[in-house]
Every structure is written in structure tokens, then in C-alpha cells.
Amino acid sequence: MTLNTIAQHVKHAATTTRGKIAGGAALLMGSAAAHAQTTGAESAFSEVQAAGADMAGYAWPVVASITAALIGIKLFKKFANRAS
């Protein structure tokens, strides 16, 4: 079969009533599949976002303690140099 005859068969199938029904059903199924994939992606993204928020919550006490330690070391050095 040549490309031209395939195109003619597709055109004939699409213009008949059965072809229109089949095409509509295919579009409906494709739309449903795309929606299902979008919903899965959204739920996966929300799970990743929640995990990231939890990890950030665990990191803040560590960041605060490191910052406090660095400030304490600087102040100790400053007062130690003034005392001697």
C-alpha cells in the first residue's frame, strides 16, 4: 500500500458514522488517560513537596545550633583577646 491509499482509507473511515463514533471514543479514552496521568503526577508532586517540608523542619534545629555555636566562638575569641 502506498501512503496515498492509506490516507484515502483513513479519510473514508473518518467520514463514516462508525468512524466518527470510533474517533470520538478514542478521543474520550485518550482524554481520560491524560487526566489520570495528570492526577498521578500531581499526587506524586504533593508527596515530594510534603517530604521536602518535613526535611526542612528537621534541618532548622541543626542550622540554629550551628549558628549559635559560631556566634559563641566569635564572642569567646573577642573577650579572650580583650582580657589578655
C-alpha positions as CSV (number, residue, x, y, z in Angstrom):
1,M,0.0,0.0,0.0
2,T,1.2,3.5,-0.7
3,L,0.9,6.4,1.5
4,N,-1.8,7.9,-0.7
5,T,-4.1,4.8,-0.4
6,I,-3.6,4.7,3.3
7,A,-4.6,8.4,3.6
8,Q,-7.7,7.7,1.5
9,H,-8.7,4.8,3.7
10,V,-8.3,6.9,6.8
11,K,-10.3,9.7,5.3
12,H,-13.1,7.3,4.3
13,A,-13.1,5.7,7.8
14,A,-13.2,9.1,9.5
15,T,-16.1,10.4,7.4
16,T,-18.5,7.4,8.0
17,T,-20.7,7.3,11.1
18,R,-18.9,4.4,12.6
19,G,-15.6,6.2,12.0
20,K,-16.9,9.3,13.8
21,I,-18.1,7.2,16.8
22,A,-14.8,5.3,16.9
23,G,-12.8,8.6,16.7
24,G,-14.9,10.2,19.4
25,A,-14.5,7.2,21.7
26,A,-10.7,7.2,21.0
27,L,-10.5,10.9,21.9
28,L,-12.6,10.3,25.1
29,M,-10.3,7.4,26.2
30,G,-7.2,9.5,25.4
31,S,-8.5,12.4,27.4
32,A,-9.3,10.1,30.4
33,A,-5.9,8.6,30.2
34,A,-4.2,12.0,30.1
35,H,-6.3,13.2,33.1
36,A,-5.3,10.1,35.0
37,Q,-1.7,10.7,34.3
38,T,-2.0,14.3,35.4
39,T,-3.7,13.3,38.6
40,G,-0.9,10.8,39.3
41,A,1.7,13.5,38.7
42,E,0.0,15.9,40.9
43,S,-0.2,13.4,43.8
44,A,3.5,12.5,43.3
45,F,4.5,16.1,43.4
46,S,2.5,16.8,46.5
47,E,4.2,13.8,48.2
48,V,7.6,15.1,47.3
49,Q,6.7,18.6,48.5
50,A,5.5,17.2,51.8
51,A,8.7,15.2,52.2
52,G,10.8,18.3,51.5
53,A,8.8,20.3,54.1
54,D,9.5,17.6,56.6
55,M,13.2,17.5,55.9
56,A,13.4,21.3,56.1
57,G,11.7,21.1,59.5
58,Y,14.4,18.6,60.6
59,A,17.2,20.9,59.4
60,W,16.2,24.1,61.2
61,P,17.3,23.0,64.7
62,V,20.7,21.9,63.3
63,V,21.1,25.3,61.5
64,A,20.2,27.2,64.6
65,S,22.6,25.3,66.8
66,I,25.5,25.7,64.3
67,T,24.8,29.4,64.0
68,A,24.6,29.8,67.8
69,A,27.9,27.9,68.2
70,L,29.7,30.1,65.6
71,I,28.5,33.2,67.3
72,G,29.6,31.9,70.7
73,I,33.1,31.1,69.4
74,K,33.4,34.6,67.9
75,L,32.3,36.2,71.2
76,F,34.7,34.0,73.2
77,K,37.6,34.9,71.0
78,K,36.7,38.6,71.2
79,F,36.5,38.6,75.0
80,A,39.6,36.4,75.4
81,N,41.7,38.8,73.3
82,R,40.5,41.8,75.4
83,A,41.3,40.0,78.7
84,S,44.9,39.2,77.8
